[in-house]
C-alpha cells in the first residue's frame, strides 16, 4: 500500500512535469511564430500585382536534397510598414539588427534551429527620413 504522503508527492511531480512541458511547447511556438508571421506576409504579398516576387531553390545535384531557398519580394513603400511592424514585434525570437544609413534602413532577423538557419532582411528606401518609397524583403533558409 502506498503511503498518502508519497502519493501526494507523486501527483505533484506529475503536475510539475506537465506544466514544464506546456511551458516548453509555448516557448517553441513563440519562436516559430516569428518565422510564420514574416513568411505569411511574404506569401500574401507575393501574389499582389504591385509587387515582384522571386524564389530560388539550391539543391545538391547528387541527392536532390534542398541546401538553400532564397525568396526576394519587392514591394511599394506604403506596404513596408506592415513588414517593419512584424520584424520589430519578432525581434526577441532570434538575433535582430537594425541599421540606418542615410536614406536606407535595414532590419535583419536570424533564427537558428537544429536543422536550419533562417535569415530575414527588410531593406527600405526612405524619403526625407520619414516615408518609405520602396522596400525589399529577403528570406534565406539554409538547411544544415
C-alpha positions, 0 to 999 in steps of 0.5 A: 500500500502506498503511503498518502504522503508519497502519493501526494508527492507523486501527483505533484511531480506529475503536475510539475512535469506537465506544466514544464512541458506546456511551458516548453511547447509555448516557448517553441511556438513563440519562436516559430511564430516569428518565422510564420508571421514574416513568411505569411506576409511574404506569401500574401504579398507575393501574389499582389500585382504591385509587387515582384516576387522571386524564389530560388531553390539550391539543391545538391545535384547528387541527392536532390536534397534542398541546401538553400531557398532564397525568396526576394519580394519587392514591394511599394513603400506604403506596404513596408510598414506592415513588414517593419511592424512584424520584424520589430514585434519578432525581434526577441525570437532570434538575433535582430539588427537594425541599421540606418544609413542615410536614406536606407534602413535595414532590419535583419532577423536570424533564427537558428534551429537544429536543422536550419538557419533562417535569415530575414532582411527588410531593406527600405528606401526612405524619403526625407527620413520619414516615408518609405518609397520602396522596400525589399524583403529577403528570406534565406533558409539554409538547411544544415 
